[in-house]
Amino acid sequence: MVEASETNGVKPFPIAGRMVRERERCIGMTDEERAWRKQFLKDQVISDKEPRFVAEYWKERTNPIRRLYKFPLDTVQKALTPMLGWQRAYTIRFFTGKFAMVFAGIYAGYYYMKYNSNDWTRKGGWRVIKSRTAIYPGDEGFPKLPDRSVPSDYANRGFKQSPI
């Protein structure tokens, strides 16, 4: 069984040759090497049409579920690209998606904390314990006694306030 690799088992080699290093070029180049280097540098210049977006290629590489959840932000990016340019539209698309995920996470946490709190009727859920505020000598209402007066107040968990 052949393992996957970037070169499909063919040993990679640099196309720049030995002239990729400045030291090699300073030693001395023949006219043939100079012509080859000039053509090599010319080939590295990217056309104004690059990078090119090919819709069919993108559709083949992304599955339908991914295309579905990316559709709203892709639509926003397409609408903003003529006005702002590709880079700014992509930046807005990127941060809009991240902001939406953070907002959804905060909202989900808030919802869970509000409707799944730990009380005497269930074992699970978040148990929120509030500490008493610190009051020091000289503060108003200094010897503030705790609100709990009987031992059963300490593990109450909302039982006394229950309408049952």
Summary of the structure (lengths in Angstrom):
residues: 164
radius of gyration: 33.4
end to end distance: 68.5
largest distance: 99.4
contacts: 255
relative contact order: 0.04
helix: 51%
strand: 1%
